[in-house]
Amino acid sequence: MDKYYLNEDEYDENIPSITTYIDESKPFPSVVDRYFTRFYCKRTSENGDNEDHLILFHTNGVCLVSIAKSHIAFKKGIESINYDIGNCDRSQNQVKGKHKKGAMNLQKNTTIAIIKTVDGTEYKVFSCVGGKLLEVNERLHDDMKKLEHEGHGYIAVVLPKISNIGKEKESLVNETEYVPS
């Protein structure tokens, strides 16, 4: 056997494989469970419908914005998503470089997209965190079912200011405290 270690004399051939330390009886955590923290922005429509948003905070501060599983749009059935909100088309966002030049600045209540349900009702998707819009998920146009999957079904990627991340998290409801409307 060829040895590729710096201290070849100290190499112990009886070291167990790394797979012996994995407990296969437990499910392996998903990427979302390993690297993101779930936060919710509670919203209720005028007629009492649940319009909660899901914000996934990555360990590096980047946020994935989506709608919560309890959102009324899931119950009605989602037909389409539109990033053209009237005065601005979010899908035309062009971001370049290390400092995210050209990124659209967002406030917490900025509309990112409009979701249309099967019955024709439209729901606004808000950013829920202030920051720069890095991208919108154009793949949702091809398959609206992706919205049901955390991580793949994000609507937008937002980068909050590093100095504001703590305040942004405090303004949201964490996963353990979240109770759907």
C-alpha positions in Angstrom: 0.0 0.0 0.0 1.3 3.4 -1.0 1.6 5.9 1.9 0.8 9.5 1.4 1.1 10.8 5.0 3.7 13.2 6.3 4.6 10.9 9.2 4.4 7.6 7.4 6.0 5.8 10.4 3.1 6.9 12.6 0.3 5.7 10.3 -1.9 3.2 11.9 -3.6 0.8 9.4 -6.2 -0.2 12.0 -7.9 3.2 12.0 -11.6 2.6 11.5 -13.5 4.1 8.5 -15.3 7.3 9.1 -18.6 5.6 8.2 -18.4 3.6 11.4 -19.2 6.8 13.3 -22.4 7.6 11.4 -25.6 6.3 13.0 -27.6 5.1 10.0 -30.7 4.6 12.2 -31.1 8.4 12.4 -31.9 10.4 9.3 -29.1 12.6 8.1 -30.1 16.3 8.6 -30.9 18.2 5.4 -28.7 21.1 4.2 -31.4 23.5 5.5 -31.3 21.9 9.0 -27.5 22.0 9.0 -26.7 25.5 7.8 -29.9 27.6 8.1 -32.0 28.9 11.0 -35.7 29.3 10.4 -37.4 32.5 11.2 -41.0 33.6 10.4 -42.6 36.9 9.7 -46.2 36.7 10.8 -48.7 38.3 8.5 -52.5 38.1 8.4 -54.7 39.5 5.6 -57.6 41.8 6.1 -60.0 38.8 6.1 -57.9 36.8 8.6 -56.1 34.5 6.2 -52.6 33.3 7.1 -49.9 35.0 5.0 -46.8 34.1 7.0 -43.4 34.3 5.4 -40.4 32.0 6.0 -36.9 33.5 6.2 -34.0 31.1 6.2 -30.9 32.7 7.7 -27.6 31.1 6.6 -24.7 31.0 8.9 -23.0 33.5 6.7 -25.9 36.0 7.0 -27.5 35.5 3.6 -31.3 35.0 3.8 -33.6 33.0 1.6 -37.1 34.5 1.6 -40.1 32.2 1.0 -43.6 31.7 2.2 -44.4 29.5 5.2 -46.1 26.2 4.7 -49.1 27.6 6.5 -49.6 30.4 3.9 -53.1 30.5 2.5 -51.7 30.3 -1.1 -50.6 26.7 -0.5 -54.1 25.7 0.5 -55.6 27.4 -2.5 -53.0 26.1 -4.9 -50.3 28.2 -6.5 -50.6 28.9 -10.2 -47.8 31.4 -10.9 -45.3 33.9 -9.5 -44.5 37.3 -10.9 -41.5 39.4 -10.1 -42.8 42.4 -12.1 -44.6 44.2 -9.3 -45.7 47.2 -11.4 -43.1 49.9 -11.0 -40.1 47.5 -10.9 -39.3 44.1 -12.3 -37.2 42.2 -9.6 -36.1 39.6 -12.2 -34.1 42.3 -14.0 -31.9 42.8 -10.9 -28.2 42.7 -12.0 -25.7 42.1 -9.2 -21.9 42.3 -9.8 -18.8 42.0 -7.8 -17.8 41.7 -4.2 -19.7 44.8 -3.0 -22.9 43.6 -4.8 -23.0 46.6 -7.1 -26.4 47.0 -8.8 -28.3 45.1 -6.2 -31.8 46.6 -5.4 -32.1 47.9 -1.9 -35.0 46.5 0.1 -36.8 47.5 3.2 -38.7 45.0 5.4 -42.0 45.8 3.8 -40.8 45.9 0.2 -42.7 43.7 -2.2 -40.5 41.1 -4.0 -43.1 39.2 -5.9 -46.8 38.5 -6.4 -48.1 34.9 -6.1 -51.3 34.1 -8.0 -53.4 31.2 -6.8 -55.6 28.9 -8.9 -58.7 30.9 -7.9 -57.1 34.1 -9.2 -56.3 35.6 -5.8 -53.0 37.5 -5.7 -50.7 37.6 -2.6 -47.7 39.9 -2.2 -44.4 38.4 -1.0 -42.5 40.8 1.2 -38.8 40.8 1.8 -39.3 40.8 5.7 -35.6 41.8 6.1 -33.9 44.9 4.9 -30.8 44.5 2.7 -29.8 44.0 -0.9 -31.6 41.7 -3.3 -29.0 39.3 -4.7 -31.3 37.2 -6.9 -34.8 35.9 -7.4 -35.6 32.3 -8.1 -36.4 32.1 -11.8 -36.7 28.3 -11.6 -40.1 28.7 -10.0 -41.6 29.7 -13.3 -40.9 26.1 -14.6 -42.1 24.3 -11.5 -44.2 25.9 -8.8 -44.0 22.7 -6.7 -40.5 23.7 -5.8 -42.0 26.3 -3.4 -43.0 23.4 -1.1 -39.4 22.4 -0.6 -37.3 24.4 1.8 -34.0 25.5 0.3 -35.1 24.9 -3.3 -38.4 26.8 -3.0 -37.0 30.2 -2.0 -38.4 33.2 -3.7 -35.5 35.6 -3.3 -32.0 35.8 -1.8 -31.4 38.9 0.4 -28.2 40.0 1.9 -28.8 42.1 5.1 -26.1 44.5 6.3 -23.9 42.6 8.7 -24.4 45.2 11.4 -28.2 44.8 11.2 -28.4 41.0 11.2 -29.1 40.9 15.0 -31.9 43.5 14.7 -33.4 41.7 11.7 -33.6 38.4 13.6 -35.1 40.1 16.7 -37.9 41.5 14.6 -38.9 37.9 13.4 -40.3 34.9 15.2 -37.9 32.0 15.7 -38.9 28.4 14.9 -39.5 27.3 18.5 -41.9 30.3 19.2 -43.7 30.2 15.8 -47.4 29.2 15.9 -49.1 29.5 12.5 -52.0 32.1 12.4 
